[in-house]
Amino acid sequence: MSRLTRRGVVVLVLAVLLLTAGVLAGHPLLRALGGLCAGALVAAVALTARRPSVVVTREVYPDRVERGRPALARLLVRNQGQRHQPAFTAGDRLGEGVHDVRVNALPPGTEASYHYELPTQRRGRLPVGPLVLERTDPLGLARGRLTAGESATVWVHPRRHPLRLPARGTPRHHHEGRVAEDLHGSLDLREVREYQPGDEVRHLHWKAAARTGQLMVRQYADPDQPRLTLLLDTRSRSLTPAAFEEAVEVAASVLHAAALGGQRCRLVTSGGLDLSTSDGATAARRLLDELCELGQDQETALAPGALARARGGDGALVVVTGGSLDEAVLARLRGRYPATTVVALGVGAGRPVGRLIRAADAAEAVSQWNATPAGRR
C-alpha cells in the first residue's frame, strides 16, 4: 500500500492550485508547473507501490531468557529477483515499540543479514513482529508499506538467584542419589496431558486422545518423590509493584532449584492459580513460563481455599508475601505443612527468625535463605 507523505500532500495541493490558476488565467507556465508536480506524485506512488522482490526472514534466539539477559534477532534479506533491489527500511515490532533496520540495496541473487538486540528489561511475553517493509521515493513524496514475515515470541522470565534447596521426602525406590529423569509407572495417577517427544508410548491414553483429537498420555507420580508447594502472594494491597517483582524472582529461584533438584512442584497464588508439575527441566520451564505472565490482583485472602484445606504432611511449603504477615493464615498453614518457610519482602533487612526470612529484595532473601537452616534443611 502506497500513501502520500506530508510533503506529498503539500505538493498535491500545490499542483491543484497551479493547474487551476493556469486554466483560469490561461497561463501555460502555471499549467506546466502544475503538471510537473502531478507527474512527480504519480511517479512517486508508482515507485513505492511496487512490492520489493525480496524474501525477509527473522530469527530470535534464545526464545526464553532471564530478565536483563541479552536476546538477539537476526534479519535475513535475500533478493531472489532479476533486478537490482533499491534500499528500504524494515520496521520490526518489539512489544509496544518498533526497531527500524535500514536494508541496503541488494544486487540480484545476493543476501544480507542484520542483527539487533531485543528489549528484555521487563518480565513478560515479548511479541516480535510482524515486519513492516517501508519504501520511499527519492523526493520523499510517497511511502509504501508491506507486512512480511511471521511473528515470534520471546519469553522474558523472572531473574533467578542461585539457591540451595535440599531434597525432601524418602528415597525413591531405594535409589541413592539424584534420579536423572522422572520415575513413572506407580499406581499414583497424577494427570492426563498432551504427548511430548520422549514420553512412554505405553502410557498413551487412547480414550482421551479420541476425545480431544490429540495424543494424550497418563502421567504417574511416585508417592515418595519429594514435593514442594510455593504460595505466592499476588494481592496488590500486600506488595507494591516493585516488591511484587522481587517476590516473583524469589518464587522463580525456589521453583527452578526445586524442579531441577528432583522435586515435584506446585505453584499456588492468592489469585487462584494452582499449577502442579513433575520435576526436571521441562517442569522448570513450565513454571517459569507461568511466572512470566503473572500479575497482581485484588484478592483479599492470602491462601486460596484449596491450599488451606490441604492435607498435612504434603511436602514442604514456601510462602512468599509482603511485610504485613497474615499470622492467622500462616498458623493454619504451618499446622498442615510442618516444613513451612515464610519469605517477607518489601521491608528492611531483619534477622531470620526460625523459618521466617525478612528482606528488602530477592537477592537479599535468597542470600539469607542460603545462610540459614531454611536453606540447609
Long-range contacts (C-beta under 8 A, 24 or more apart in sequence): 1-49, 1-144, 1-145, 1-146, 2-45, 2-48, 2-49, 2-142, 2-143, 2-144, 3-142, 3-143, 3-144, 3-145, 4-41, 4-44, 4-45, 4-141, 4-142, 4-143, 5-136, 5-140, 5-141, 5-142, 5-143, 7-139, 7-140, 7-141, 8-41, 8-44, 8-140, 8-141, 8-142, 11-37, 11-40, 11-41, 11-141, 12-37, 12-38, 12-41, 15-41, 40-139, 40-141, 41-141, 41-142, 43-137, 44-137, 44-139, 44-141, 44-142, 45-142, 47-135, 47-137, 47-142, 48-135, 48-136, 48-137, 48-142, 48-143, 48-144, 49-144, 50-144, 51-146, 52-85, 52-88, 52-133, 52-135, 52-146, 53-79, 53-80, 53-81, 53-83, 53-85, 54-78, 54-79, 54-80, 54-81, 54-85, 54-103, 54-106, 54-133, 55-80, 56-90, 56-131, 56-133, 56-148, 56-149, 57-149, 58-92, 58-128, 58-129, 58-131, 58-149, 58-150, 58-152, 59-152, 60-118, 60-128, 60-152, 60-154, 62-154, 63-152, 63-153, 63-154, 63-155, 64-154, 64-155, 64-157, 64-285, 64-288, 64-289, 65-120, 65-154, 65-155, 65-156, 65-157, 66-120, 66-156, 66-157, 66-158, 66-159, 66-160, 67-120, 67-121, 67-122, 67-123, 67-156, 67-157, 67-158, 67-159, 68-120, 68-121, 68-159, 69-120, 70-117, 70-120, 71-117, 71-118, 71-120, 71-154, 71-156, 72-115, 72-116, 72-117, 72-118, 73-99, 73-115, 73-116, 73-117, 73-118, 73-128, 74-113, 74-114, 74-115, 75-101, 75-113, 75-114, 75-115, 75-116, 75-131, 76-111, 76-112, 76-113, 77-103, 77-106, 77-111, 77-112, 77-113, 77-114, 78-106, 78-110, 78-111, 79-106, 79-107, 79-108, 79-109, 79-110, 79-111, 80-109, 81-108, 82-108, 83-108, 84-108, 86-135, 88-133, 88-134, 88-135, 89-133, 89-134, 89-135, 90-131, 90-132, 90-133, 90-134, 91-131, 91-132, 91-133, 91-134, 92-116, 92-128, 92-129, 92-131, 92-132, 93-127, 93-128, 93-129, 93-130, 93-132, 94-118, 94-119, 94-126, 94-128, 95-119, 95-126, 95-127, 98-132, 118-154, 120-154, 120-156, 122-156, 123-156, 123-157, 123-158, 123-245, 123-248, 123-291, 123-292, 124-156, 124-292, 124-293, 125-153, 125-154, 125-155, 125-156, 125-292, 125-293, 126-153, 126-154, 126-155, 126-156, 127-151, 127-152, 127-153, 128-152, 128-153, 128-154, 155-288, 155-289, 155-292, 156-292, 157-252, 157-288, 157-289, 157-291, 157-292, 158-245, 158-248, 158-249, 158-251, 158-252, 158-288, 158-291, 158-292, 159-249, 159-252, 159-362, 160-249, 160-252, 160-253, 160-256, 161-249, 161-250, 161-253, 161-362, 161-363, 161-366, 161-367, 162-253, 162-366, 162-370, 163-253, 163-254, 163-256, 163-257, 163-366, 163-369, 163-370, 163-375, 164-257, 164-369, 164-370, 164-375, 164-376, 165-228, 165-254, 165-257, 165-258, 165-261, 165-263, 165-375, 166-261, 166-375, 166-376, 166-377, 167-226, 167-261, 167-262, 167-263, 168-226, 168-227, 168-228, 168-263, 168-315, 168-316, 168-339, 168-377, 169-224, 169-225, 169-226, 169-227, 169-263, 169-315, 170-224, 171-224, 172-222, 172-224, 172-225, 173-222, 173-224, 178-261, 178-262, 179-262, 181-280, 182-278, 182-279, 182-280, 183-222, 183-225, 184-219, 184-220, 185-220, 186-220, 186-221, 186-222, 186-223, 187-220, 188-220, 188-221, 188-222, 188-223, 189-218, 189-219, 189-220, 190-219, 190-220, 190-221, 190-276, 190-278, 191-218, 191-219, 191-276, 192-216, 192-217, 192-218, 192-219, 193-217, 193-219, 196-282, 219-278, 221-264, 221-278, 225-262, 225-263, 225-264, 225-279, 226-262, 226-263, 226-264, 226-315, 226-316, 227-263, 227-264, 227-265, 227-266, 227-314, 227-315, 227-316, 228-254, 228-255, 228-258, 228-263, 228-264, 228-265, 228-266, 228-315, 228-316, 228-317, 228-318, 229-265, 229-266, 229-268, 229-307, 229-310, 229-314, 229-315, 229-316, 229-317, 229-318, 229-337, 230-254, 230-255, 230-265, 230-266, 230-267, 230-268, 230-317, 230-318, 230-319, 230-320, 231-268, 231-269, 231-270, 231-302, 231-303, 231-307, 231-317, 231-318, 231-319, 231-320, 231-321, 231-333, 232-267, 232-268, 232-269, 232-270, 232-294, 232-320, 233-269, 233-270, 233-302, 233-319, 233-320, 233-321, 233-322, 234-269, 234-270, 234-271, 234-273, 234-294, 234-295, 234-296, 234-297, 234-299, 235-270, 235-296, 235-297, 235-298, 235-299, 235-300, 235-302, 235-322, 236-296, 236-297, 236-298, 237-298, 237-300, 238-270, 238-302, 238-321, 238-322, 238-324, 239-296, 239-321, 239-322, 239-345, 239-346, 240-346, 241-296, 243-322, 243-345, 243-346, 244-296, 246-345, 246-346, 246-361, 246-362, 246-365, 247-320, 247-321, 247-322, 247-343, 247-345, 247-362, 248-291, 248-294, 249-362, 250-320, 250-343, 250-345, 250-362, 250-365, 250-366, 251-291, 251-320, 252-287, 252-288, 252-291, 253-362, 253-366, 254-318, 254-320, 255-284, 255-287, 255-288, 255-291, 256-284, 256-287, 256-288, 259-283, 259-284, 259-287, 260-284, 263-315, 264-315, 267-291, 268-303, 268-304, 268-306, 268-307, 269-294, 269-304, 270-297, 270-299, 270-301, 270-302, 270-303, 270-304, 271-296, 271-297, 271-299, 272-299, 272-304, 274-304, 274-306, 274-307, 301-329, 302-326, 302-329, 302-330, 303-329, 303-332, 303-333, 307-333, 308-332, 308-333, 308-336, 310-336, 310-337, 311-336, 312-336, 312-337, 312-338, 313-337, 313-338, 315-339, 316-340, 316-341, 317-341, 318-342, 318-343, 319-343, 320-345, 321-345, 322-346, 322-347, 323-347, 323-358, 339-377, 341-369, 341-374, 343-369
